[in-house]
Amino acid sequence: MLRAPFLYLSRRRGLQRFVTRQKLTARLAYRFVAGDRLEDAVRVVKEVNARGLTASLDHLGENVTEERAAHAATEDYLAAFERIATERLDANVSVKLTQLGLDISPDLCRALLERILARARQLDNFVRIDMEGSAYTQRTLDLVFALHEKYPNCGVVLQSYLFRTLEDVQRVNALGVRVRLVKGAYDEPPSIAYPKKSDVDACYEKAMRELVLHGVYPAIATHDDRLIEATRAFAREHGISGDRFEFQLLFGIRRDLQERLRKDGYRVRIYVPYGTEWYPYLMRRLAERPANLLFFVRSVLRERRAA
């Protein structure tokens, strides 16, 4: 019931400017965000690695409208790869195409993405192309498919709430593109996306089976205990070892689940966002899980009592 309002709020730039100036809200955001700087993210990744987990860095930002901002984001990602190599971190990087200027120019976006992919390949690392709203789904897949043969170190994200996803799974598997499977965190119309959670989950499970059985090292990204157990059971049933896929979980959410999966011998990667553009990300996290909203409210109440 709260999903749609939070997703609406995630797009309100005026509200973003107000909220991000509030110290309390900013402190609470860092329950889900490593910090403002790459240095903060590196610190978190070291902690994650020390626990036997891997990481994926995401420098927050999307829908840039100025070319200089797209170039700046590219330099940020290149710096992240350098730090990963220098610090010998077990981590890769996730990027959003609208942060690289897709809304400005597809040619600009492709050129900047190729810079990132080329450097990542030199450093023997991997780039995950994040999926954004449905307006970008086909453009994102087209670009990934166009570049994958030259840069096999790039993968993509698929969202199970879209009707098209099972067909997209067949295509990515045929091309050998690595996939992170998620439910989806944007507000989509019922003409193209499942409005019911049960249908989203059913599509997720079908896609998971195809990816685990026929995909290239898929990432099963969910905190849903039932879907995680379904993945484990399917892998056992088909004799698929734990090194052929990984679970991905968000920084700051369900550390108990992270530890349990690691102890059970599964590969676990933590998605570690950082940067000052945390507002849209925070709103989508609150929209996804009521538990996140409860944590947020309780923290506000504790702060007020202590004041």
C-alpha positions as CSV (number, residue, x, y, z in Angstrom):
1,M,0.0,0.0,0.0
2,L,2.9,2.4,0.7
3,R,5.0,1.4,-2.3
4,A,3.4,3.8,-4.8
5,P,3.7,6.9,-2.6
6,F,7.3,6.2,-1.8
7,L,8.1,5.7,-5.5
8,Y,6.3,8.9,-6.3
9,L,8.4,10.7,-3.6
10,S,11.6,9.3,-5.0
11,R,11.1,11.4,-8.2
12,R,10.3,14.7,-6.4
13,R,13.5,16.8,-6.8
14,G,12.2,19.6,-4.7
15,L,11.5,17.2,-1.8
16,Q,14.9,15.7,-2.4
17,R,16.7,19.0,-1.8
18,F,14.7,19.5,1.4
19,V,15.2,16.0,2.8
20,T,18.9,15.8,2.1
21,R,19.5,19.0,4.0
22,Q,18.1,17.4,7.2
23,K,20.9,15.9,9.3
24,L,18.7,13.3,11.0
25,T,17.4,12.0,7.6
26,A,20.9,11.9,6.3
27,R,22.2,9.9,9.3
28,L,19.4,7.4,8.8
29,A,20.1,7.1,5.1
30,Y,23.5,5.7,6.0
31,R,21.8,2.6,7.3
32,F,21.6,1.7,3.6
33,V,24.4,3.8,2.1
34,A,28.1,3.4,2.9
35,G,28.8,7.1,3.0
36,D,29.4,10.1,0.7
37,R,32.8,9.3,-0.6
38,L,34.6,6.4,-2.3
39,E,36.8,6.2,0.8
40,D,33.6,5.3,2.8
41,A,32.7,2.6,0.3
42,V,36.2,1.2,0.4
43,R,36.1,0.9,4.2
44,V,32.7,-0.9,4.0
45,V,34.0,-3.3,1.3
46,K,37.0,-4.2,3.5
47,E,34.6,-5.0,6.3
48,V,32.5,-7.1,3.9
49,N,35.5,-8.9,2.6
50,A,36.7,-9.7,6.1
51,R,33.4,-11.5,6.7
52,G,34.0,-13.7,3.7
53,L,31.7,-11.9,1.4
54,T,32.2,-10.0,-1.9
55,A,30.8,-6.6,-2.9
56,S,29.5,-4.6,-5.8
57,L,30.1,-0.8,-5.6
58,D,27.5,1.6,-6.8
59,H,28.2,5.4,-7.0
60,L,24.7,6.8,-6.6
61,G,23.3,9.1,-9.2
62,E,21.0,8.9,-12.2
63,N,19.3,10.9,-15.0
64,V,22.1,13.4,-15.4
65,T,21.2,16.3,-17.7
66,E,24.7,17.8,-18.2
67,E,27.5,16.3,-20.2
68,R,30.1,17.3,-17.6
69,A,28.1,15.3,-14.9
70,A,28.3,12.2,-17.1
71,H,32.0,12.6,-17.5
72,A,32.4,13.2,-13.8
73,A,30.5,10.0,-13.0
74,T,32.8,8.1,-15.4
75,E,35.9,9.3,-13.6
76,D,34.3,8.3,-10.3
77,Y,33.8,4.7,-11.6
78,L,37.3,4.6,-13.0
79,A,38.6,5.7,-9.6
80,A,36.6,2.9,-8.0
81,F,38.2,0.3,-10.2
82,E,41.7,1.7,-9.4
83,R,41.0,1.5,-5.7
84,I,39.7,-2.0,-6.0
85,A,42.9,-3.1,-7.7
86,T,45.2,-1.1,-5.4
87,E,43.5,-2.3,-2.2
88,R,43.1,-5.8,-3.6
89,L,39.4,-5.8,-2.8
90,D,37.0,-8.6,-3.8
91,A,34.6,-6.3,-5.5
92,N,33.2,-5.2,-8.8
93,V,31.2,-2.2,-9.9
94,S,27.6,-1.5,-10.9
95,V,26.7,1.5,-13.2
96,K,23.5,3.2,-14.4
97,L,23.4,4.3,-18.0
98,T,21.4,7.5,-17.3
99,Q,24.3,8.5,-15.0
100,L,26.6,8.2,-18.0
101,G,24.4,10.5,-20.1
102,L,21.9,8.2,-21.8
103,D,19.2,10.9,-21.5
104,I,21.6,13.4,-23.2
105,S,23.1,11.3,-26.0
106,P,23.2,7.5,-26.6
107,D,26.6,8.0,-28.4
108,L,28.0,9.8,-25.3
109,C,26.7,7.1,-23.0
110,R,28.2,4.3,-25.1
111,A,31.6,6.1,-25.4
112,L,31.8,6.6,-21.6
113,L,30.6,3.0,-20.9
114,E,33.3,1.7,-23.2
115,R,36.0,3.6,-21.3
116,I,34.8,2.0,-18.1
117,L,34.5,-1.5,-19.6
118,A,38.0,-1.2,-21.2
119,R,39.7,-0.3,-17.9
120,A,37.8,-2.9,-16.0
121,R,38.9,-5.5,-18.5
122,Q,42.5,-4.4,-18.1
123,L,42.2,-4.9,-14.4
124,D,40.4,-8.2,-14.8
125,N,37.2,-6.9,-13.3
126,F,33.5,-6.9,-14.1
127,V,30.9,-4.2,-14.7
128,R,27.2,-4.7,-14.0
129,I,24.8,-2.5,-16.0
130,D,22.0,-1.7,-13.6
131,M,18.4,-1.7,-14.9
132,E,16.3,1.4,-14.4
133,G,12.7,2.1,-15.2
134,S,10.9,0.4,-18.1
135,A,11.6,3.4,-20.5
136,Y,15.2,2.3,-20.5
137,T,14.8,-1.5,-20.5
138,Q,15.2,-2.1,-24.3
139,R,17.9,0.6,-24.7
140,T,19.9,-0.9,-21.8
141,L,19.7,-4.5,-23.2
142,D,20.5,-3.3,-26.8
143,L,23.7,-1.6,-25.6
144,V,24.8,-4.5,-23.4
145,F,24.2,-6.9,-26.3
146,A,26.1,-4.7,-28.7
147,L,29.1,-4.5,-26.4
148,H,29.2,-7.9,-24.8
149,E,31.1,-9.7,-27.6
150,K,33.9,-7.1,-27.3
151,Y,33.6,-6.7,-23.5
152,P,32.4,-10.1,-22.0
153,N,33.2,-8.5,-18.6
154,C,29.8,-6.7,-18.7
155,G,26.5,-8.0,-17.4
156,V,23.0,-6.7,-16.9
157,V,20.0,-6.7,-14.5
158,L,16.6,-8.1,-15.2
159,Q,13.4,-7.3,-13.3
160,S,10.8,-10.0,-12.6
161,Y,7.9,-7.6,-12.3
162,L,8.0,-6.9,-16.1
163,F,5.9,-9.2,-18.4
164,R,8.8,-9.3,-20.8
165,T,11.4,-10.7,-18.4
166,L,11.1,-14.5,-19.2
167,E,11.7,-13.8,-22.9
168,D,14.7,-11.6,-21.9
169,V,16.1,-14.4,-19.8
170,Q,16.1,-16.7,-22.9
171,R,18.0,-14.1,-24.9
172,V,20.6,-13.3,-22.3
173,N,21.2,-17.0,-21.7
174,A,21.7,-17.6,-25.4
175,L,24.2,-14.8,-25.6
176,G,26.0,-15.8,-22.4
177,V,25.4,-12.5,-20.6
178,R,25.7,-12.6,-16.9
179,V,22.5,-11.5,-15.1
180,R,21.5,-10.1,-11.7
181,L,17.8,-11.0,-11.2
182,V,15.8,-8.6,-9.1
183,K,12.1,-8.0,-8.5
184,G,12.1,-4.4,-9.6
185,A,12.0,-1.1,-7.7
186,Y,10.3,1.4,-10.0
187,D,6.6,2.4,-10.4
188,E,5.4,0.7,-13.6
189,P,1.9,0.6,-15.2
190,P,-0.1,-2.6,-15.1
191,S,0.0,-2.7,-18.9
192,I,3.6,-3.9,-18.8
193,A,4.2,-5.1,-15.2
194,Y,2.6,-7.4,-12.7
195,P,0.7,-5.4,-10.1
196,K,0.4,-8.4,-7.7
197,K,3.4,-9.5,-5.5
198,S,2.4,-13.1,-6.0
199,D,2.8,-12.8,-9.8
200,V,6.1,-10.9,-9.5
201,D,7.4,-13.7,-7.2
202,A,6.1,-16.4,-9.6
203,C,7.9,-14.8,-12.5
204,Y,11.0,-14.4,-10.3
205,E,11.1,-18.1,-9.5
206,K,10.6,-19.1,-13.2
207,A,13.4,-16.7,-14.3
208,M,15.7,-18.0,-11.4
209,R,15.3,-21.6,-12.6
210,E,16.2,-20.7,-16.2
211,L,19.2,-18.7,-15.1
212,V,20.5,-21.2,-12.6
213,L,20.1,-24.0,-15.0
214,H,21.2,-22.4,-18.3
215,G,22.8,-19.0,-17.4
216,V,26.3,-17.8,-16.8
217,Y,27.0,-17.3,-13.1
218,P,23.7,-15.6,-12.3
219,A,23.2,-13.4,-9.3
220,I,20.0,-14.1,-7.4
221,A,19.3,-10.8,-5.7
222,T,16.6,-11.0,-3.1
223,H,15.9,-10.9,0.6
224,D,12.8,-13.0,0.2
225,D,13.4,-16.1,2.3
226,R,11.0,-18.2,0.3
227,L,12.7,-17.4,-3.0
228,I,16.1,-18.0,-1.5
229,E,15.0,-21.4,-0.3
230,A,13.4,-22.1,-3.7
231,T,16.8,-21.3,-5.3
232,R,18.7,-23.6,-2.9
233,A,16.2,-26.4,-3.4
234,F,16.3,-26.1,-7.2
235,A,20.1,-26.1,-7.2
236,R,20.2,-29.2,-5.0
237,E,17.6,-31.0,-7.1
238,H,19.6,-30.5,-10.3
239,G,23.0,-31.1,-8.8
240,I,24.1,-27.5,-9.4
241,S,27.0,-26.5,-7.1
242,G,27.1,-23.3,-5.2
243,D,30.0,-21.9,-7.2
244,R,27.8,-21.6,-10.3
245,F,25.7,-18.7,-9.0
246,E,25.7,-16.2,-6.1
247,F,23.2,-14.5,-3.9
248,Q,23.2,-10.8,-3.8
249,L,21.9,-8.7,-0.8
250,L,21.8,-5.0,-0.1
251,F,24.1,-3.3,2.4
252,G,22.4,-2.6,5.7
253,I,19.6,-5.1,5.2
254,R,19.4,-8.6,6.7
255,R,22.9,-9.1,8.0
256,D,21.6,-12.3,9.6
257,L,20.7,-13.6,6.2
258,Q,24.1,-12.7,4.8
259,E,25.8,-14.7,7.5
260,R,23.5,-17.7,7.3
261,L,24.0,-18.0,3.5
262,R,27.8,-17.7,3.9
263,K,27.9,-20.3,6.7
264,D,25.9,-22.6,4.5
265,G,28.6,-22.4,1.8
266,Y,27.0,-20.1,-0.7
267,R,28.7,-17.2,-2.4
268,V,27.2,-13.9,-1.2
269,R,27.8,-10.4,-2.7
270,I,26.8,-7.2,-1.0
271,Y,25.5,-4.3,-3.0
272,V,27.3,-1.2,-1.5
273,P,26.0,2.1,-2.7
274,Y,27.7,5.4,-1.8
275,G,27.6,9.1,-2.7
276,T,25.5,12.2,-1.9
277,E,22.7,11.3,-4.3
278,W,21.1,8.9,-1.9
279,Y,17.6,10.2,-1.8
280,P,16.0,8.2,-4.7
281,Y,17.8,5.1,-3.6
282,L,16.5,5.5,0.0
283,M,12.9,6.0,-1.1
284,R,13.0,2.9,-3.3
285,R,14.4,0.9,-0.3
286,L,11.5,2.1,1.9
287,A,9.0,1.3,-0.8
288,E,10.3,-2.3,-1.1
289,R,10.1,-3.5,2.5
290,P,7.9,-2.4,5.4
291,A,10.7,-3.5,7.7
292,N,12.9,-0.7,6.3
293,L,10.2,1.9,7.0
294,L,9.7,0.6,10.5
295,F,13.4,0.9,11.2
296,F,13.3,4.5,9.8
297,V,10.4,5.5,12.1
298,R,11.9,3.9,15.2
299,S,15.1,5.7,14.6
300,V,13.3,9.0,14.3
301,L,11.5,8.4,17.6
302,R,14.7,7.4,19.4
303,E,16.4,10.6,18.1
304,R,13.5,12.7,19.4
305,R,13.5,11.1,22.8
306,A,17.2,11.7,23.2
307,A,16.9,15.3,22.1
